[in-house]
Each structure stands twice: as C-alpha cells, then as structure tokens.
Amino acid sequence: MAAEYTDEAENLFCGICEAPELAPQARRYGRRPVPDDSPINELDALWQAVQERLQGSVPESTYRLWLEPLEATAVEGETLFLSAPDGIRAWTERRYSNLIAEALKAVDSPLRHVSFAEPPEALSDLGAELELNPNYTFDRFVIGPGNRMAHGAALAVAEAPSEAYNPLFLHGPPGLGKTHLLAAIANYLRLNAPGLSVRYTTAESFTNEFVTALKTSGNNAFKARYRDIDVLLIDDVQFLQGKPATEEEFFHTFNALYEGGSQLVLSADRIPSELSTLASRLRDRFEWGLTVPVEPPNLATRLTVLRRLVEEAGVEIDDEGALRELANRIDANVRQLHGALTKVIAHASLMARPLSSDLISEVIPSIRSRRPTSVEEIQQRVAEGFGVSRAELVGSSRAATPLRARQVAIFLTRDLTDLSLPQIGRLYGGRDHTTVLNSLRRVEASLDEDQELAEKVRELRGAIHNPVGDER
C-alpha cells in the first residue's frame, strides 16, 4: 500500500478481541499456507535476525523510535530494500543505514547495501504480504467517540466475512485510522482464518497494476489476482476518480466479488455520494452495505494515544502536563499527533532535555491546533490568488477568470470545512447544491490534466493553512 505513522502513524487504537470460530461461509474457502522456505519467510527470518542485532547495538529508546518500525520489503542483488513511516524515513536513512548494513554483515548475510527507495518492479509481487503493517491490529486501536462505530463494524467484518456488512465503507479525513482498521481486518483474518485468501491494497496500487497489466501480458492474470479471492480491502478509493478504464475494471471486479459472496471493505476521504467524478454506478454500489464515518479524536482519546506511544518508545516523562499540552496543540488527526511526538522526543534526546511542557512549546509552535478555516478567509485568499475581488468571486460573472476562481474557492471550501453543499451554495451568491457539485466536478476533473491549476490549488491551500504571520 501507499503508505498513510501512515500512513502510518495511526499506530494505535485499542480494542481487545478473541479469535472467534470462522463463519460457515468463510470455512468453505481454502488456501495453501506459505511454505517455510518461501522468499517471504526467508526475508522475514533475515530481517528478524538483523533487528535482534540492531536492538543490542543502540539504546532501547533509540531502537523503538527509529529502527523497530522499519520493514524489509525486497532484495535485489546485494541490496536490502526497507520501508519506513514517513515521519522517520529521512532521519533513519541518514543516521542508521550504515548501522543496518553492519548488522547484515554481522549475521552473515550476503547483502551489503541498504535502500529506502521503492523496491524493483520485478519483485513487487512480494508486496501484498509484506506491505501489511503488523502493528495495525484491533488490539492497538484506541477507541473513542469518533471511531467507536467504525471499529465495531470492522471487527464484525473480521469475525464474520460476508455475513456482517458487505461492503463496509469507511470515510473520513486522512490520519484518523481508516488504514489501521482495514489492515487490522486483514491481519486478523490472516492470523485466525489462514484458509481465506485476503488481499489488501490501495486504489492507487490497483490502478498501477491494471495499467501495467494492459501494457504487458494482458489483464487475465490481473483479473485472477483480484477476483479469485475471499476478502478484498481497498484503501483510498477516491483515487479511482477520473480514470474511466480503471473504474470500469473495478466495477466488474466489485460485481464479481460481491456476487461470488466475497467480502469487500473500502475507504475514502469522503462519503460515496461526494465522490463527484466517480461513475454513479460505482457510487451506488459503495452504499449497498454499511457506510461509517471516522471522525477526529477527542482530547481523552488523544491523551490515550500519546500515553501508549510514549510507553512503547520507552520514554520517561516527569512533567504530567506535557502530554496534555501536546494533545491540546494537535487535534486534527492521529498522524499529526504521532509526528509531533516523534519530533519532541527527538529534540529531547538530541538536546539532553526532559520531555516537558516547555520543550513542547518550543518545538511544536507551527503545529499548534489551528482555528477552524473560515469561508471568508478562503474567499479572500482565492480572490487574491486569481486577481479578482471577493464581490466578483461570489457574484454572477461568467468571465473566465472569476468563474475559475469561484470554482476553486468552492472546491477549497468543500475540502477545508465541514459545510454541506447547500451551505456552501448560500455563501457563494445563493447558488443551489447542484451548481456547487458541478464546480467540484470541474475542478477535480482538471487537477490531473492542468498542472498549473494543480499547483495554484496547492499554493492556495498552503496559504490558507499557514497565513503570513503564523509562527513557524
């Protein structure tokens, strides 16, 4: 998968579950276990030996923070390919590549080099098994008011595939735990139902594989890969928008799996009806089962997350208010919370200072919880960016520049606020929701093709998030 502590930092969330009996339907499927001498198990065994060596070479807190999250993904020649969460990749590659290479030599491995790049395409078939983060389990998912229903639905699907909710569709902004829950289902099934064939991927990977299949051997092998399985979990299905050929293939894949009694679990950053440029027949199918939101964690949940992360990192904190200070500053999502804590721990270690409220105040000013983005701010920034007035932006002009500015402003308003389509329409000259939806579709359809527009949207989003005068 593409990794969103992921994409990667939702490494949390608690809920202890026992292994149930397999559902009758689940038991009817069969799959051979992975042989002990398979490339996957050989790579796992090698990496475990290297990890044991690394653990004895550095302080425990250093190992847990920088080295334990690493995963071995592939081997080519004398090079071992590793993956790391976004929040630690650059630092770990810079500081610890040589140490890892030394550990490889110490365990008598023929490998001599380490790479944090993507593994070669020829070895990507190892991917599905190895890309699944073993830390994403139900036991490690911290439950709060915003994700309780999503957790319960995911656990129900894991316990009884195709009998609880099919399809299950989780939606919400990035960094809230959707990836964690999808991977938890896959990990649960692989542990408790090894007879089931389970595939977890992202819509982006699905698209890339499909395009590669069309360019090489044709799509028969691709169809077998995705249709002859018992459980399919697809992350970030909004990525399918604007790709008609891939949408068509996924439509038939969805139908084949659903009609065959297989379980489908999907996630996206919004509800199906708001995937405005996705074919309506796909949006309809996404809503056949259960659609559940995953919402931002409240203060109590954020504190629970931080306490668990600190405990796992082996860090001691004397200042009882430090974690509360950090939890108050970061309220957007768990990924940012994890990244902020990693940054604070690194500074505390490098500067030989205790992890305290004072240190957090110094290190995390730029990630301070921002006030909610206002529509007025969005309109002003977009008007300035396109060189029009706010009156022109919200007015009735159909001239090219004000019209495009209005569409972009509506797109950013939908993206950066929680307002509904009718509410947005009222703030843009009293337009109805169909006009708002049309603006969203036009901008989304243009972003992949118009690089100048895509860059302008990125700049405007950054300006809205970090206005001049903010602490950095």
Secondary structure, DSSP 8 states (H G I E B T S, - for coil): -----TTTT--------------HHHHT-------TTSHHHHHHHHHHHHHHHHHTTS-HHHIIIIITT-EEEEEETTEEEEE--HHHHHHHHHHHHHHHHHHHHHTT-S--EEE-S---GGGGGGHHHHHS-TT--GGG----TTTHHHHHHHHHHHHSTTTS-SSEEEE-STTSSHHHHHHHHHHHHHHH-TTS-EEEEEHHHHHHHHHHHHHTT-SHHHHHHHHS-SEEEEE-GGGGTT-HHHHHHHHHHHHHHHHTT-EEEEEESS-GGG-TTS-HHHHHHHTSSEEEE-----HHHHHHHHHHHHHHHT-----TTHHHHHHHH--S-HHHHHHHHHHHHHHHHHTT----HHHHHHH-GGGS------HHHHHHHHHHHHT--HHHHHS---SHHHHHHHHHHHHHHHHHS---HHHHHHHTTS--HHHHHHHHHHHHHHHTT-HHHHHHHHHHHHHHHS-TT---
